[in-house]
Amino acid sequence: MTLLLPRADGTTHRYEPRQATPSQTAGSPPTSRTVFSAAHVVADPYPDVSPDSPAAVDWDATLAFRRHLWAQGLGVAEAMDTAQRGMGLDWQGAAELIRRSAAEAKSVGGAIACGAGTDQLTAPTDLLTVRSAYEEQLALVESSGAQVILMASRALAAVAKSPDDYLQTYGHLLRQASEPVILHWLGPMFDPALTGYWGSTDLDAATDTFLEVITAHPDKVDGIKISLLDPQREIAVRRRLPDGVRCYTGDDFNYPELIAGDDQGFSHALLGIFDPLAPLAAQAVRLLDTGDTKAFHACLDPTVPLSRHLFQPPTRFYKTGVVFLAWLAGHQTHFTMVGGLQSARSLPHLAHAYELADNLGLFPDPALAESRMKSLLTVYGVQQ
């Protein structure tokens, strides 16, 4: 049995899907690295809503997917970019997601960290209002019992006039935090509205400001998540961190080498690509726990082409591929996204994602994935 798959150049080719069912077993959390998967939300496809409506979420399926991640041994990074914050999921929906997921984490003993930002602000504002918005979200995450991830703020990027505005805003928030937080630097390739974050488009200057925030409050910073898709910059920042402050890679292009590390250190992980890669990612890091770096790379390196494909420009639309693979893998019954974002990637893009994921053995039921891929092709008019 073969599938006729479209290519980006307008041609088609025959692909023979995998037949053997892969071995995917649950496991305990890795010990040598702290690993979070940023998790997607599952839309409810039945309400009569438009892309501008508040998100309709299938809470049962959304929480079931988080249980899947915890069962693999991964932590959950909740209400992050992967959950479509600011791209279909508004603050009201994110707040409900945080409350529900934190309660679920407590019930199953899973690790969870949640994003606190300023996305309740939808109009031009000022620094004091930005600070208040951050405070509201910080308080909600802490009251849920989850660890805080201080997310980059579009509103702060819009009103900040200098690096000092960032230093003062983050300093105020860190002094308020009851437990050490994770600071998130999300690059403009993920969100163009964050261009010039930390007060400069010069990344060297921005890095200095970022590090100044951390060194001024090392007791309030558990770690940093860098999402710049620049491994050498991440390594350089990692080597300048105060003792005890961790680096969580957010580099979905170069994660194996950054997690493996070198003789001067390594990165932990907080990655959107670990949503579809959960079984392989957890297996790989457990191999690293044993000191078998070669086996770690043999397991994780082959996943990089899929990740680079999903995160290709416009990078911010990677969520479409993530949800598509969750549907093919049987984690949800439909390929619908909040905000209608299922339309953000082309059929050739999705077809190649299927092919790469199938070759990796990511689908617990290859026949189900094949059937669903065939149904999508039929909807697009690709006759088999």
DAZI-V474790 format. One line per field, one symbol per residue. ss: DSSP state (H for helix, E for strand, C for the rest). psi: psi as a letter, one per 30 degrees, with the letter a starting at -180 (. if undefined). Layout:
ss->???
psi->???
This chain:
ss->CCEEEECCCCCEEEECCCCCCCCCCCCCCCCCCCEEEECCCCECCCCCCCCCCCCCECHHHHHHHHHHHHHHCCEEEECCHHHCECCCECHHHHHHHHHHHHHHHHHHCCCEEEEECCCCCCCCCCHHHHHHHHHHHHHHHHHHCCEEEECCCHHHHHHCCCHHHHHHHHHHHHHHCCCCEEEEEECCCCCHHHCCHHHCCCHHHHHHHHHHHHHHCHHHEEEEEEECCCHHHHHHHHCCCCCCCEEEECCCCCHHHHHHCECCECCEEEECCCCCCHHHHHHHHHHHHCCCHHHHHHHHHHHHHHHHHHCCCCHHHHHHHHHHHHHHCCCCCCCCCHHHHHHCCCHHHHHHHHHHHHHHCCCCCHHHHHHHHHHHHHHCCCCC
psi->klkjkklfgflllkkjlkekkljjklllklffkkjkkkklkkljfekillfflkkjkjeeeeeeeeeeeeffgllkjlhaefghkghfjleeeeeeeeeeeeeeeeffhkkkkkkkbggfkglkaleeeeeeeeeeeeeeeeffglkkjjlkkeeeeefkfleeeeeeeeeeeeffkflklkkkjklffejffgkglggkfjfeeeeeeeeeeeffhffgjelkkkifhjeeeeeeeefgklkfklkjkgjgfgeeeeeeaafgalkakjkeffefgeeeeeeeeeeeefgieeeeeeeeeffeeeeeeeglkjefgfeeeeeeeeeefgflfliklkggffgflleeeeeeeeeeeeffhfjejeeeeeeeeeeeeeefgjk.
